């Protein structure tokens, strides 16, 4: 019982470490790239930009914190306590970091460079935070709630849709359409990077193998690589010969070992390798209800 408890504590500590890293990266990306270069930012933080532009006495981070309270109540109701606690931690830390780091003077830079780099850093931060089952609150939490109804949609694309209206509002506040255009560029980059962190790192491969030595190849894959093999029934269109097609899912790093194994058995084997995403099952990730 004790080792299991220690393992859970270690897992929780690692998770909160990465949430901390993501939250600080989020604040750095916002204060360094967005604010000094007048780039529109989506979500509640973007609304905070608008309010701060008209009422500079109201800090952006504090405004975001207050506006998040009703959203966290909904999060508690529909997603559960873990998301609430971890997201509350991320929201408080990122909001506080935004206000603290804003005390540092950041020199303006080329807006396109700021949009691309800022979007990439925010996307990386959000991907890290989402991967730990948390959010930074605001539209991140809204997107997480919407995903309960639209489980097929990616988090990055949901955020992209939700944040566009706020970006236009920010442009009106700053009186500059360029703000909105660069904000849209940054948001697209952020959505892409967020999805790359969440889903792109989960890539696997699927190989279809046609060989006269199918039995020897399948046995070698099972015994030497500890990967499962499924045998599909096939038929050659020209020859009419019956074929046994081997299908095998494996990790990206195993592709060289798999090819060497196959061609050691049959140098004339025919292989088709395809990309695969979100492979669930033995040897890969396990299914979790309401996963991102």
WOVENVEN-V640003 format. One record per residue. SS is DSSP state (@ for helix, = for strand, . for the rest). NEAR is the number of other ideal C-beta (glycine too) atoms within 8 Angstrom. Layout:
[[SS/NEAR] [SS/NEAR]]
This chain:
[[./4] [@/5] [@/6] [@/7] [@/8] [@/8] [@/8] [@/8] [@/8] [@/8] [@/8] [@/8] [@/8] [@/8] [@/11] [@/11] [@/8] [@/12] [@/16] [@/9] [@/9] [@/16] [@/15] [@/11] [@/12] [@/17] [@/13] [@/11] [@/13] [@/14] [@/13] [@/11] [@/14] [@/14] [@/9] [@/12] [@/13] [./9] [./14] [./17] [./15] [./14] [@/13] [@/12] [@/13] [@/16] [@/12] [@/13] [@/15] [@/12] [@/11] [@/12] [@/8] [@/6] [./6] [./5] [./3] [./9] [./8] [@/14] [@/14] [@/10] [@/13] [@/16] [@/11] [@/7] [@/12] [@/13] [@/8] [@/7] [@/12] [@/14] [@/8] [@/10] [@/15] [@/10] [@/6] [@/7] [./11] [./6] [@/6] [@/7] [@/13] [@/12] [@/8] [@/14] [@/15] [@/10] [@/11] [@/16] [@/16] [@/9] [@/12] [@/14] [@/12] [@/9] [@/14] [@/16] [@/12] [@/8] [@/11] [./11] [./5] [./6] [./3] [./8] [./5] [./6] [./9] [./5] [@/11] [@/8] [@/8] [@/17] [@/16] [@/11] [@/9] [@/16] [@/15] [@/11] [@/14] [@/14] [@/17] [@/13] [@/13] [@/17] [@/15] [@/14] [@/17] [@/16] [@/10] [./12] [./9] [./12] [./15] [./14] [./14] [@/15] [@/12] [@/14] [@/16] [@/10] [@/13] [@/15] [@/11] [@/11] [@/12] [@/10] [@/5] [./8] [./7] [./3] [./9] [./8] [@/15] [@/14] [@/10] [@/13] [@/18] [@/11] [@/7] [@/14] [@/14] [@/11] [@/7] [@/16] [@/16] [@/10] [@/11] [@/16] [@/14] [@/8] [@/10] [@/10] [./4] [./8] [@/6] [@/9] [@/13] [@/13] [@/8] [@/15] [@/17] [@/11] [@/12] [@/19] [@/15] [@/10] [@/13] [@/15] [@/13] [@/10] [@/15] [@/16] [@/14] [@/11] [@/14] [@/15] [./9] [@/8] [@/7] [@/10] [=/9] [=/13] [=/14] [=/12] [=/13] [=/12] [=/14] [=/11] [./13] [./5] [./9] [@/13] [@/6] [@/9] [@/16] [@/11] [@/8] [@/12] [@/14] [@/11] [@/7] [@/7] [@/12] [./6] [./11] [./8] [./10] [=/7] [=/10] [=/9] [=/8] [=/9] [=/8] [./8] [./5] [./4] [./5] [./6] [./6] [=/6] [=/9] [=/9] [=/12] [=/17] [=/12] [=/13] [=/13] [=/12] [=/6] [@/7] [@/4] [@/11] [@/10] [@/6] [@/8] [@/13] [@/9] [@/8] [@/13] [@/13] [@/9] [@/6] [@/11] [./11] [./4] [./6] [./13] [=/7] [=/10] [=/6] [=/8] [=/8] [=/7] [=/10] [=/8] [./7] [./10] [=/7] [./6] [./4] [./7] [./8] [=/7] [./4] [./6] [./5] [./4] [./6] [./5] [./8]]
